[in-house]
């Protein structure tokens, strides 16, 4: 079969990538099988490998009688080009919207999402992933909420201000995926303070 180009999320199944066919000069039965080499990294190309799939045809009995040769088997190589084009996936993400008390550090990055690289099960044990991955966060500008003072429930629910935190996970080959989180800053709590009473004619 022709050479194949796939990514790490696709199968190595010969039924998909092509199965070799052949015939015997003596019209006898034969067997066809394939053997895959270990993945070989492509030099100076991140997240790319090749596998050589060698197809061999072997007759059940020697064809020497009708061909006059003793080369009973024949082989051809199918090259499979593999590329990691898939970004890491988030295995854990914090809540999509969080509320932060007014007096706390609202730019805190905890908790941090968890990510991992994933491949098709056919690649299990081959380490065909572009690790390590990095996870970063970028905060957008703080936006003050605008509500009518008389609408107390809405004012309380919307908070004092909010910003968007954009989490991005990236593997070493530059494949990336993002997750957005809204960080809402609560209103400062009401604090009761001791007051003074003024009486006409009295001194403070």
Secondary structure, DSSP 8 states (H G I E B T S, - for coil): ---EEEETTS---HHHH-------TT---EEEEEEE---EE-TT-TTEEEEEEEEEEEESS--HHHHS----EEEEEEEEEEE-----EEEE---SEEEE-TTS-TT---S--EEE----GGGTTS--S---EEEEEEE---EE----TT-HHHHHHH-SEEEEEEEEEEETTS-EEEEEEEEEE--------------TT---
